[in-house]
Amino acid sequence: MFNRRGLLLAGGAIALTAGLARAQSARLFVVATFTILADLVRQVGGEGVEVSSLVGPNGDVHAYAPSPADSRKLAAARLIVENGLNLEGWISRLAKASASKARIVVASAGVSPREEHGDHDHAHGGTDPHAWQNVANAKIYVANIRDGLIAANPSGKAEYAARARAYLEKLDALDAYVRAAVAKIPADRRRIVTTHDAFGYFGQAYAIELAAPAGVSTEAAVSARDVGKIIAQIKKDKFPAVFLENVSDPRLIDQIARETGAKIGGTLYSDSLSGPDGAAGTYIDMVRHNISELTKALAP
């Protein structure tokens, strides 16, 4: 039998549990297709959002195969954030199969697309989807995410707008930081090789020449002819360094380095963040890490 004190304690515990449940349910549940988008959503949404990334840290969004658990996440989401530019060929089918009622934000809407160069297999229809590698484009992503959050939860408008403004200022500072770092690299050494063509927007924005044996998708087949062309280009144009990526098999870059004598630089983060305690736990950390690795390998 409960005494009065026990009833009061039990009632308080029930009320607390209910309060916590209400607080949790009040958070906007957002599903992002991969970790870079998930981080941008967290930066804008703050504590008012719960974010789940379908592709996890160090995962390859190009080759991702959705699971039944992903379908359940989309069914529960109030907002879905995808990159667009033909990156996630699976997301539309997954959203339809889940019968999701969530709003969909295409983060890259408004970006000027870069077309893939060379004769690689066009897994993304010839369009380069890696627009986030240019910090100016990341600002477009943030504005689209802010507007999507507001549409899904109008009561959070003031907070989302304020957080977006503050984060956009950080991105302006980040862009200036990258430009200052690149300026320290001699112009004739601003050329690199990466595993796949993921840094085209970065190179375009910051005047770095890039080459890659694979196209804009890690799923594109790399032939001996592709590798031979890259090796010839490195030797002809004297590319000083080749870089691994966190989502790619290192054996290809190892082979290219052996046959050209180019220096192997550090690991670059292209399509995915690291875990939260890694070198690229956030988008800003990723960009700062990448430019640090580039300048260490290229600057005198």
Buried (B, 14 or more C-beta within 10 A) or exposed (E): EEEEEEEEEEEEEEEEEEEEEEEEEEBBBBBBBBBBBBBBBBBBBBEBBBBBBBBBBBBBBBEBEBEEEBBEBBBBBBBBBBBBBBBBBBBEEBBEBBEBEBBBBBBBBEBEBBEBBBEBBBBBEBBBBBBBBBBBBBBBBBBBBBBBBBEBBEEBBEBBBEBBEEBBEBBEEBBEBBBEBBEEBEEEBBBBBBBBBBBBBBBBBBEBEBBBBBBBBBBBEBEEEBBEBBBEBBEEEEBBBBBBBBBBEEEBBEBBBEBBEBEBBBBBBBBBBBEEEBBBBBBBBBBBBBBEBBBEBBEE
